[in-house]
Amino acid sequence: MDDERLRRVFRSALNLGDEVEVDVLEYRGIDKWDSLAHMALVAALEDEFDIMIDIDDVIDMSSFGKARELLEKHLV
């Protein structure tokens, strides 16, 4: 798993600067990660890693760590 690539997707989808420590982010833990941004993040992950994320995983993806687990599940 390429954590730096995942960090770049998070930064881009959530419009975050390099100074933000992405690894500790949690859904709704910052103003920029609301429900609309969550869907944009899901779409960005699907595009970047060429995967399809099912609805249960969309709901369960509540942190950077959970996103990493999701990608590992998809063997990325």
C-alpha positions as CSV (number, residue, x, y, z in Angstrom):
1,M,0.0,0.0,0.0
2,D,1.4,3.4,-1.0
3,D,0.4,5.7,1.8
4,E,1.8,8.7,0.1
5,R,-0.5,8.2,-2.9
6,L,-3.4,7.8,-0.5
7,R,-2.4,11.0,1.3
8,R,-2.3,12.9,-2.0
9,V,-5.9,11.7,-2.9
10,F,-7.1,12.8,0.6
11,R,-5.4,16.2,0.2
12,S,-6.8,16.7,-3.3
13,A,-10.3,15.5,-2.6
14,L,-10.7,17.5,0.6
15,N,-8.7,20.5,-0.6
16,L,-6.1,20.3,2.2
17,G,-2.7,21.8,2.3
18,D,0.6,19.9,2.8
19,E,0.7,21.1,6.4
20,V,-2.4,19.0,7.4
21,E,-1.5,15.6,8.9
22,V,-3.7,13.4,6.9
23,D,-3.0,10.1,8.7
24,V,-5.1,11.2,11.8
25,L,-8.1,12.5,9.9
26,E,-11.5,11.3,10.8
27,Y,-14.8,11.9,9.0
28,R,-16.4,15.1,10.3
29,G,-13.2,15.7,12.4
30,I,-12.6,18.7,10.2
31,D,-15.1,21.1,8.5
32,K,-13.8,20.2,5.1
33,W,-14.7,16.5,5.5
34,D,-18.5,16.6,5.4
35,S,-20.9,14.3,3.7
36,L,-20.5,15.9,0.2
37,A,-16.7,15.9,0.5
38,H,-16.9,12.2,1.7
39,M,-18.6,11.3,-1.6
40,A,-16.0,13.3,-3.6
41,L,-13.3,11.4,-1.7
42,V,-14.9,8.1,-2.5
43,A,-15.0,9.0,-6.2
44,A,-11.4,10.1,-6.1
45,L,-10.3,6.9,-4.4
46,E,-12.2,4.8,-7.0
47,D,-10.6,6.8,-9.9
48,E,-7.1,6.8,-8.5
49,F,-7.0,3.1,-7.5
50,D,-9.3,1.8,-10.2
51,I,-11.7,0.1,-7.7
52,M,-15.4,0.1,-7.0
53,I,-16.3,0.8,-3.3
54,D,-19.6,-0.7,-2.2
55,I,-22.1,1.2,0.0
56,D,-21.1,-0.6,3.2
57,D,-17.5,0.4,2.8
58,V,-18.5,4.0,1.9
59,I,-20.3,4.2,5.2
60,D,-17.5,2.4,7.1
61,M,-14.7,4.6,5.7
62,S,-14.6,7.0,8.7
63,S,-10.9,7.8,8.8
64,F,-7.7,7.7,6.9
65,G,-6.9,4.4,8.6
66,K,-10.2,2.9,7.5
67,A,-9.5,4.1,3.9
68,R,-6.1,2.3,4.1
69,E,-7.8,-0.9,5.3
70,L,-10.4,-0.6,2.5
71,L,-7.6,-0.3,-0.1
72,E,-5.8,-3.3,1.4
73,K,-9.0,-5.3,1.1
74,H,-9.1,-4.4,-2.6
75,L,-5.5,-5.6,-2.8
76,V,-4.2,-2.1,-3.8
